[in-house]
């Protein structure tokens, strides 16, 4: 039986894992800060809210990574003033570098989601992407989100793994691991070298830092327990997630310098195409629980002091 880790150990593993991942994070996940990236991020907010996102004066991102959400929202004009936090100094440094390159002003802070260094009612929007499943104490974190949010403000969290979707994604991962030698031979990709193997060690830490997968009801319950209202959870990405995990598992076994650009274009283009198919055909018809990712939104009611 695996040893149960303490919250402090999980935070330390999260910091080390994301520090190691930061230099190649954008390339690994195909993160884009152009029109495609802006469309992806704004689309996730629109899908979560079931409406076009309004403008927000002050936003706070939890686990901001290299800036995928906040920097794209700034560029799209959805957010005016962004504060970005992450537990990983490496991620904060990468985000700051991306912001400078894009000519964007952002505030950054190394911070734990369970203890935010901000005054009460400081932000109009609290958001995050693929972060809640790393947080040891979710009730405490949601209480913090509620505390720093202004009355009538909103939370939006996207990219959170569903229990069923995560189990379904194991099938393409296992299949790709079996077929990887054939794929490398066909594409002459070459076996991962020592440096890549070292990165794979950090990749292996994912089992230790990915500590939650959610049912839609369980994810919603954290928000309700913290005092949020109008809680909504939606699912996204089924075929796209299978396709993406199959390809990423293949690529993880190869020397990244020898993976052909033709393959990368196929993998990225195919993912975007299947993402559209999921969005237009499957997501409106199938239960949220079977999709790989869950999106959560909720609002803070008007304070009794107002």
C-alpha positions as a Markdown table, in Angstrom:
| # | Residue | x | y | z |
|---|---|---|---|---|
| 1 | Unk | 0.0 | 0.0 | 0.0 |
| 2 | Unk | 1.3 | 3.4 | -0.9 |
| 3 | Unk | 2.3 | 5.7 | 2.0 |
| 4 | Unk | -0.1 | 8.5 | 2.6 |
| 5 | Unk | 1.9 | 11.8 | 2.2 |
| 6 | Unk | 1.4 | 14.8 | 4.5 |
| 7 | Unk | 0.1 | 18.1 | 3.1 |
| 8 | Unk | 3.6 | 19.6 | 3.5 |
| 9 | Unk | 5.2 | 16.7 | 1.6 |
| 10 | Unk | 2.7 | 17.2 | -1.2 |
| 11 | Unk | 3.5 | 21.0 | -1.4 |
| 12 | Unk | 7.2 | 20.2 | -1.5 |
| 13 | Unk | 6.7 | 17.7 | -4.3 |
| 14 | Unk | 4.5 | 20.2 | -6.2 |
| 15 | Unk | 7.2 | 22.8 | -5.9 |
| 16 | Unk | 10.0 | 20.5 | -7.1 |
| 17 | Unk | 8.0 | 19.0 | -9.9 |
| 18 | Unk | 6.8 | 22.3 | -11.3 |
| 19 | Unk | 10.2 | 23.9 | -10.9 |
| 20 | Unk | 11.7 | 21.1 | -13.0 |
| 21 | Unk | 8.9 | 21.3 | -15.6 |
| 22 | Unk | 8.9 | 25.1 | -16.0 |
| 23 | Unk | 11.7 | 25.5 | -18.7 |
| 24 | Unk | 9.9 | 23.2 | -21.2 |
| 25 | Unk | 6.3 | 23.5 | -20.0 |
| 26 | Unk | 5.0 | 25.7 | -22.8 |
| 27 | Unk | 6.6 | 23.5 | -25.5 |
| 28 | Unk | 5.3 | 20.3 | -23.9 |
| 29 | Unk | 1.7 | 21.5 | -23.6 |
| 30 | Unk | 1.6 | 23.6 | -26.8 |
| 31 | Unk | 0.8 | 26.7 | -24.9 |
| 32 | Unk | 0.1 | 29.7 | -27.2 |
| 33 | Unk | -0.3 | 33.4 | -26.5 |
| 34 | Unk | -1.5 | 34.3 | -29.9 |
| 35 | Unk | -5.0 | 34.2 | -31.4 |
| 36 | Unk | -5.3 | 30.4 | -30.9 |
| 37 | Unk | -4.4 | 30.6 | -27.2 |
| 38 | Unk | -6.7 | 33.6 | -26.6 |
| 39 | Unk | -9.6 | 31.8 | -28.3 |
| 40 | Unk | -8.9 | 28.6 | -26.2 |
| 41 | Unk | -8.9 | 30.5 | -22.9 |
| 42 | Unk | -11.8 | 32.8 | -23.6 |
| 43 | Unk | -13.7 | 29.8 | -24.9 |
| 44 | Unk | -13.2 | 27.9 | -21.6 |
| 45 | Unk | -14.6 | 30.9 | -19.6 |
| 46 | Unk | -17.5 | 31.2 | -22.0 |
| 47 | Unk | -18.2 | 27.5 | -21.7 |
| 48 | Unk | -18.0 | 27.5 | -17.9 |
| 49 | Unk | -20.3 | 30.6 | -17.6 |
| 50 | Unk | -22.6 | 29.7 | -20.4 |
| 51 | Unk | -22.2 | 33.3 | -21.6 |
| 52 | Unk | -19.6 | 35.6 | -23.0 |
| 53 | Unk | -17.3 | 36.6 | -20.2 |
| 54 | Unk | -17.7 | 40.2 | -19.0 |
| 55 | Unk | -14.7 | 42.4 | -18.4 |
| 56 | Unk | -13.1 | 42.1 | -15.0 |
| 57 | Unk | -11.1 | 44.9 | -13.4 |
| 58 | Unk | -8.9 | 42.8 | -11.0 |
| 59 | Unk | -8.3 | 39.1 | -11.3 |
| 60 | Unk | -6.3 | 36.6 | -9.2 |
| 61 | Unk | -5.0 | 33.4 | -10.8 |
| 62 | Unk | -4.2 | 30.4 | -8.5 |
| 63 | Unk | -1.4 | 28.1 | -9.8 |
| 64 | Unk | -0.8 | 30.3 | -12.8 |
| 65 | Unk | 2.1 | 28.3 | -14.2 |
| 66 | Unk | 3.7 | 30.1 | -17.1 |
| 67 | Unk | 0.7 | 32.4 | -17.6 |
| 68 | Unk | -1.5 | 30.6 | -20.0 |
| 69 | Unk | -4.8 | 31.8 | -18.6 |
| 70 | Unk | -4.0 | 35.3 | -17.3 |
| 71 | Unk | -1.7 | 36.5 | -20.1 |
| 72 | Unk | -4.2 | 35.4 | -22.7 |
| 73 | Unk | -7.1 | 37.1 | -20.8 |
| 74 | Unk | -5.0 | 40.3 | -20.6 |
| 75 | Unk | -4.3 | 40.2 | -24.3 |
| 76 | Unk | -8.0 | 39.5 | -25.1 |
| 77 | Unk | -9.1 | 42.5 | -22.9 |
| 78 | Unk | -11.2 | 40.4 | -20.6 |
| 79 | Unk | -9.0 | 41.3 | -17.6 |
| 80 | Unk | -7.6 | 44.8 | -16.9 |
| 81 | Unk | -5.3 | 44.1 | -13.9 |
| 82 | Unk | -4.0 | 40.5 | -13.3 |
| 83 | Unk | -2.3 | 39.1 | -10.2 |
| 84 | Unk | -0.7 | 35.6 | -10.7 |
| 85 | Unk | 0.3 | 33.2 | -8.0 |
| 86 | Unk | 2.1 | 29.9 | -8.0 |
| 87 | Unk | 3.7 | 27.7 | -5.4 |
| 88 | Unk | 6.7 | 27.1 | -7.8 |
| 89 | Unk | 9.4 | 29.8 | -8.1 |
| 90 | Unk | 10.3 | 28.4 | -11.5 |
| 91 | Unk | 6.8 | 28.8 | -12.8 |
| 92 | Unk | 6.6 | 32.4 | -11.5 |
| 93 | Unk | 9.9 | 33.2 | -13.2 |
| 94 | Unk | 8.7 | 31.7 | -16.5 |
| 95 | Unk | 5.4 | 33.6 | -16.3 |
| 96 | Unk | 7.3 | 36.9 | -15.6 |
| 97 | Unk | 9.5 | 36.2 | -18.7 |
| 98 | Unk | 6.5 | 35.5 | -20.9 |
| 99 | Unk | 4.8 | 38.7 | -19.7 |
| 100 | Unk | 7.9 | 40.8 | -20.5 |
| 101 | Unk | 8.2 | 39.2 | -23.9 |
| 102 | Unk | 4.5 | 40.0 | -24.6 |
| 103 | Unk | 4.8 | 43.6 | -23.2 |
| 104 | Unk | 2.2 | 42.9 | -20.4 |
| 105 | Unk | 2.2 | 44.1 | -16.8 |
| 106 | Unk | 1.3 | 41.5 | -14.2 |
| 107 | Unk | 1.7 | 41.2 | -10.5 |
| 108 | Unk | 3.3 | 37.9 | -9.4 |
| 109 | Unk | 3.7 | 36.2 | -6.0 |
| 110 | Unk | 4.8 | 32.8 | -4.8 |
| 111 | Unk | 1.8 | 31.7 | -2.8 |
| 112 | Unk | 0.0 | 28.7 | -1.5 |
| 113 | Unk | -3.7 | 28.4 | -2.5 |
| 114 | Unk | -4.6 | 27.6 | 1.1 |
| 115 | Unk | -3.0 | 30.8 | 2.5 |
| 116 | Unk | -3.3 | 33.7 | 0.1 |
| 117 | Unk | -1.4 | 36.9 | 1.0 |
| 118 | Unk | -4.2 | 39.3 | 0.0 |
| 119 | Unk | -6.7 | 41.4 | 1.8 |
| 120 | Unk | -10.4 | 40.5 | 2.0 |
| 121 | Unk | -12.5 | 41.3 | -1.1 |
| 122 | Unk | -9.6 | 42.3 | -3.3 |
| 123 | Unk | -10.6 | 40.7 | -6.6 |
| 124 | Unk | -13.5 | 40.6 | -9.0 |
| 125 | Unk | -12.4 | 37.2 | -10.5 |
| 126 | Unk | -10.5 | 34.3 | -9.0 |
| 127 | Unk | -9.5 | 31.6 | -11.5 |
| 128 | Unk | -7.2 | 28.7 | -12.2 |
| 129 | Unk | -6.4 | 26.1 | -14.8 |
| 130 | Unk | -5.4 | 22.5 | -13.9 |
| 131 | Unk | -4.6 | 23.5 | -10.3 |
| 132 | Unk | -7.2 | 22.2 | -7.8 |
| 133 | Unk | -6.2 | 18.6 | -8.2 |
| 134 | Unk | -2.8 | 19.6 | -6.8 |
| 135 | Unk | -4.1 | 21.3 | -3.6 |
| 136 | Unk | -4.0 | 19.2 | -0.4 |
| 137 | Unk | -6.7 | 21.0 | 1.6 |
| 138 | Unk | -9.4 | 22.0 | -0.8 |
| 139 | Unk | -11.9 | 23.3 | 1.8 |
| 140 | Unk | -9.3 | 25.7 | 3.1 |
| 141 | Unk | -8.4 | 26.8 | -0.4 |
| 142 | Unk | -12.0 | 27.5 | -1.4 |
| 143 | Unk | -12.5 | 29.4 | 1.9 |
| 144 | Unk | -9.6 | 31.6 | 0.8 |
| 145 | Unk | -11.0 | 32.1 | -2.7 |
| 146 | Unk | -14.3 | 33.3 | -1.1 |
| 147 | Unk | -12.4 | 35.6 | 1.3 |
| 148 | Unk | -10.4 | 37.5 | -1.3 |
| 149 | Unk | -13.3 | 37.7 | -3.8 |
| 150 | Unk | -15.5 | 40.8 | -3.8 |
| 151 | Unk | -19.3 | 40.6 | -3.5 |
| 152 | Unk | -20.8 | 39.5 | -6.8 |
| 153 | Unk | -17.4 | 38.3 | -7.9 |
| 154 | Unk | -16.9 | 35.0 | -9.7 |
| 155 | Unk | -14.6 | 32.0 | -9.5 |
| 156 | Unk | -13.8 | 30.0 | -12.7 |
| 157 | Unk | -11.6 | 26.8 | -12.6 |
| 158 | Unk | -10.9 | 24.7 | -15.7 |
| 159 | Unk | -8.9 | 21.7 | -16.6 |
| 160 | Unk | -9.7 | 19.6 | -13.5 |
| 161 | Unk | -9.6 | 15.9 | -14.1 |
| 162 | Unk | -12.8 | 13.9 | -13.6 |
| 163 | Unk | -12.8 | 10.5 | -11.9 |
| 164 | Unk | -14.3 | 8.6 | -14.8 |
| 165 | Unk | -12.5 | 10.7 | -17.5 |
| 166 | Unk | -9.1 | 10.1 | -15.8 |
| 167 | Unk | -9.8 | 6.3 | -15.8 |
| 168 | Unk | -10.8 | 6.3 | -19.4 |
| 169 | Unk | -7.7 | 8.2 | -20.4 |
| 170 | Unk | -5.5 | 5.4 | -19.0 |
| 171 | Unk | -6.5 | 3.3 | -22.0 |
| 172 | Unk | -4.8 | 5.4 | -24.7 |
| 173 | Unk | -1.8 | 6.0 | -22.4 |
| 174 | Unk | -1.3 | 2.2 | -22.0 |
| 175 | Unk | -1.8 | 1.6 | -25.7 |
| 176 | Unk | 0.7 | 4.3 | -26.6 |
| 177 | Unk | 3.3 | 2.9 | -24.2 |
| 178 | Unk | 3.0 | -0.5 | -25.9 |
| 179 | Unk | 3.2 | 0.9 | -29.4 |
| 180 | Unk | 6.0 | 3.5 | -28.7 |
| 181 | Unk | 8.9 | 1.4 | -30.1 |
| 182 | Unk | 7.0 | 0.9 | -33.4 |
| 183 | Unk | 6.1 | 4.6 | -33.5 |
| 184 | Unk | 9.8 | 5.7 | -32.9 |
| 185 | Unk | 11.0 | 3.4 | -35.6 |
| 186 | Unk | 8.5 | 4.7 | -38.2 |
| 187 | Unk | 9.2 | 8.3 | -37.4 |
| 188 | Unk | 13.0 | 7.7 | -36.7 |
| 189 | Unk | 12.4 | 9.7 | -33.5 |
| 190 | Unk | 15.1 | 8.0 | -31.4 |
| 191 | Unk | 14.9 | 6.8 | -27.8 |
| 192 | Unk | 14.9 | 9.4 | -25.0 |
| 193 | Unk | 18.5 | 10.2 | -23.9 |
| 194 | Unk | 19.8 | 10.7 | -20.4 |
| 195 | Unk | 18.6 | 14.3 | -20.1 |
| 196 | Unk | 15.1 | 13.3 | -21.3 |
| 197 | Unk | 15.1 | 10.4 | -19.0 |
| 198 | Unk | 15.9 | 12.8 | -16.1 |
| 199 | Unk | 12.9 | 14.9 | -17.2 |
| 200 | Unk | 10.9 | 11.7 | -17.3 |
| 201 | Unk | 11.8 | 11.1 | -13.6 |
| 202 | Unk | 10.1 | 14.4 | -12.9 |
| 203 | Unk | 7.2 | 13.4 | -15.1 |
| 204 | Unk | 6.9 | 10.3 | -12.9 |
| 205 | Unk | 6.3 | 12.6 | -9.9 |
| 206 | Unk | 2.9 | 13.4 | -11.4 |
| 207 | Unk | 1.4 | 10.4 | -9.5 |
| 208 | Unk | 2.5 | 12.2 | -6.3 |
| 209 | Unk | 1.3 | 15.7 | -7.2 |
| 210 | Unk | -1.9 | 14.8 | -8.9 |
| 211 | Unk | -3.8 | 14.0 | -5.7 |
| 212 | Unk | -7.4 | 14.5 | -6.7 |
| 213 | Unk | -9.8 | 13.5 | -9.5 |
| 214 | Unk | -13.4 | 14.7 | -9.1 |
| 215 | Unk | -16.9 | 13.8 | -9.7 |
| 216 | Unk | -18.9 | 16.9 | -10.8 |
| 217 | Unk | -20.9 | 16.7 | -7.6 |
| 218 | Unk | -17.9 | 16.5 | -5.4 |
| 219 | Unk | -16.2 | 19.5 | -7.1 |
| 220 | Unk | -19.4 | 21.5 | -6.8 |
| 221 | Unk | -19.7 | 20.6 | -3.1 |
| 222 | Unk | -16.4 | 22.4 | -2.2 |
| 223 | Unk | -17.7 | 25.6 | -3.7 |
| 224 | Unk | -21.0 | 25.4 | -2.0 |
| 225 | Unk | -19.5 | 24.6 | 1.4 |
| 226 | Unk | -17.3 | 27.7 | 1.1 |
| 227 | Unk | -20.4 | 29.9 | 0.7 |
| 228 | Unk | -20.5 | 30.2 | -3.1 |
| 229 | Unk | -23.9 | 30.3 | -5.0 |
| 230 | Unk | -24.9 | 29.6 | -8.6 |
| 231 | Unk | -22.5 | 26.7 | -8.7 |
| 232 | Unk | -22.1 | 25.0 | -12.1 |
| 233 | Unk | -19.9 | 22.2 | -13.3 |
| 234 | Unk | -19.5 | 21.2 | -16.9 |
| 235 | Unk | -17.4 | 18.6 | -18.7 |
| 236 | Unk | -15.1 | 19.1 | -21.7 |
| 237 | Unk | -12.8 | 17.1 | -23.9 |
| 238 | Unk | -13.4 | 13.4 | -24.5 |
| 239 | Unk | -12.0 | 12.4 | -27.9 |
| 240 | Unk | -9.5 | 15.3 | -27.8 |
| 241 | Unk | -8.2 | 14.1 | -24.4 |
| 242 | Unk | -7.7 | 10.5 | -25.7 |
| 243 | Unk | -5.9 | 11.7 | -28.8 |
| 244 | Unk | -3.8 | 14.1 | -26.8 |
| 245 | Unk | -2.7 | 11.6 | -24.1 |
| 246 | Unk | -2.0 | 8.9 | -26.7 |
| 247 | Unk | 0.4 | 11.3 | -28.6 |
| 248 | Unk | 2.0 | 12.8 | -25.5 |
| 249 | Unk | 2.8 | 9.3 | -24.2 |
| 250 | Unk | 4.5 | 8.4 | -27.4 |
| 251 | Unk | 6.5 | 11.6 | -27.5 |
| 252 | Unk | 7.6 | 11.2 | -23.9 |
| 253 | Unk | 9.6 | 8.0 | -24.9 |
| 254 | Unk | 11.5 | 9.8 | -27.7 |
| 255 | Unk | 14.3 | 12.3 | -28.0 |
| 256 | Unk | 12.3 | 15.6 | -28.4 |
| 257 | Unk | 14.9 | 17.0 | -30.8 |
| 258 | Unk | 14.2 | 14.1 | -33.2 |
| 259 | Unk | 10.4 | 14.2 | -33.2 |
| 260 | Unk | 9.6 | 15.5 | -36.7 |
| 261 | Unk | 7.8 | 18.8 | -37.1 |
| 262 | Unk | 5.3 | 17.0 | -39.4 |
| 263 | Unk | 4.3 | 14.8 | -36.5 |
| 264 | Unk | 3.9 | 17.7 | -34.1 |
| 265 | Unk | 1.7 | 19.6 | -36.6 |
| 266 | Unk | -0.5 | 16.5 | -37.0 |
| 267 | Unk | -0.8 | 16.0 | -33.3 |
| 268 | Unk | -1.6 | 19.7 | -32.6 |
| 269 | Unk | -4.0 | 20.1 | -35.5 |
| 270 | Unk | -5.7 | 16.8 | -34.7 |
| 271 | Unk | -6.2 | 17.8 | -31.1 |
| 272 | Unk | -7.8 | 21.1 | -32.1 |
| 273 | Unk | -10.1 | 19.4 | -34.6 |
| 274 | Unk | -11.3 | 16.8 | -32.0 |
| 275 | Unk | -11.7 | 19.5 | -29.4 |
| 276 | Unk | -14.2 | 21.2 | -31.7 |
| 277 | Unk | -16.0 | 17.9 | -32.3 |
| 278 | Unk | -16.2 | 17.4 | -28.6 |
| 279 | Unk | -17.5 | 20.9 | -28.0 |
| 280 | Unk | -20.1 | 21.0 | -30.7 |
| 281 | Unk | -21.4 | 17.4 | -30.7 |
| 282 | Unk | -20.5 | 15.5 | -27.5 |
| 283 | Unk | -20.5 | 18.0 | -24.7 |
| 284 | Unk | -24.1 | 19.2 | -25.2 |
| 285 | Unk | -25.3 | 15.6 | -25.2 |
| 286 | Unk | -23.2 | 13.5 | -22.7 |
| 287 | Unk | -23.0 | 13.7 | -18.9 |
| 288 | Unk | -20.2 | 15.9 | -17.5 |
| 289 | Unk | -18.7 | 13.0 | -15.6 |
| 290 | Unk | -17.3 | 11.1 | -18.6 |
| 291 | Unk | -15.3 | 14.0 | -20.0 |
| 292 | Unk | -11.6 | 14.3 | -19.0 |
| 293 | Unk | -11.8 | 17.9 | -17.8 |
| 294 | Unk | -14.3 | 19.6 | -15.5 |
| 295 | Unk | -15.0 | 23.3 | -15.5 |
| 296 | Unk | -16.4 | 25.0 | -12.3 |
| 297 | Unk | -17.9 | 28.4 | -11.9 |
| 298 | Unk | -19.7 | 30.1 | -9.0 |
| 299 | Unk | -20.3 | 33.5 | -7.6 |
| 300 | Unk | -20.1 | 35.2 | -4.3 |
| 301 | Unk | -23.3 | 36.8 | -3.1 |
| 302 | Unk | -23.6 | 40.4 | -2.1 |
| 303 | Unk | -22.1 | 40.9 | 1.4 |
| 304 | Unk | -24.5 | 41.7 | 4.2 |
| 305 | Unk | -22.2 | 44.7 | 5.0 |
| 306 | Unk | -22.9 | 46.2 | 1.5 |
